[in-house]
């Protein structure tokens, strides 16, 4: 979305109309799901994607026709079957919303600037698109109903990494590229520095046994624990599990995990909270190097995030 609205503003500076194409409904197998967007100009695709292939090609054609003054319905249904319009065999269906951003409608200038500001400053919000093709607006909460489609602004989920070692250095920039907002915590002043983690939103130097003194975890946070010692890991994990988070991953062997789990029980942590922890952390891809381990952790976090978004109907 960030690139799309940056491109939209650039096109407006060049005095060019554009069309924002958004998948607002999908069912069955489809290249991309609801919320996927692309920006189209008179010359064709400018930014984003709604899945490529025949759906995207036909949508580009319809958007260009709209810009050329032809009548195009705001909502267009694609049936992805061999006997459908596109002759595809995916077996699903998608509905694409075409929203023209014409130069004559000055609301788009303020809208694009506000979207970019929210994304830059990590301000949560929703892009609300009327299904009649009228210009969108920004709302603090999702608007529901038959006449609108609400899309969360991509401000990113916060990922709190306890431990600023080699894996954290590899994981932080990787998480940034896939939409997380990394925060790195360590008790060693020479490790928790902005110079070591330029892609992190914050670097915090503080004791692992007093997390609440400098950080408030929320139910939307993703937590990775990999400090420079087992006792630090345990102290951080106990505090994290006494609250609510979206994900907790803890590095360590299965032997260490069994030992720590027993200590967690003795500390009064319920079994369902212990079972919630991903440990050993990461998708099992036989990772060895810090960079490989970072990939395995990021993959697991992406999977959990996707499952949460599906459950929330996003």
HELIX and SHEET records of a PDB file:
HELIX    1   1 UNK A    2  UNK A   13  1                                  12    
HELIX    2   2 UNK A   53  UNK A   67  1                                  15    
HELIX    3   3 UNK A  107  UNK A  121  1                                  15    
HELIX    4   4 UNK A  166  UNK A  177  1                                  12    
HELIX    5   5 UNK A  211  UNK A  213  5                                   3    
HELIX    6   6 UNK A  230  UNK A  241  1                                  12    
HELIX    7   7 UNK A  254  UNK A  266  1                                  13    
HELIX    8   8 UNK A  271  UNK A  276  1                                   6    
HELIX    9   9 UNK A  290  UNK A  311  1                                  22    
SHEET    1   A 5 UNK A  44  UNK A  48  0                                        
SHEET    2   A 5 UNK A  37  UNK A  41 -1                                        
SHEET    3   A 5 UNK A  18  UNK A  27 -1                                        
SHEET    4   A 5 UNK A  92  UNK A 101 -1                                        
SHEET    5   A 5 UNK A  75  UNK A  80 -1                                        
SHEET    1   B 3 UNK A 137  UNK A 139  0                                        
SHEET    2   B 3 UNK A 126  UNK A 130 -1                                        
SHEET    3   B 3 UNK A 148  UNK A 152 -1                                        
SHEET    1   C 5 UNK A 202  UNK A 205  0                                        
SHEET    2   C 5 UNK A 180  UNK A 186  1                                        
SHEET    3   C 5 UNK A 157  UNK A 162  1                                        
SHEET    4   C 5 UNK A 222  UNK A 225  1                                        
SHEET    5   C 5 UNK A 247  UNK A 250  1                                        
END                                                                             
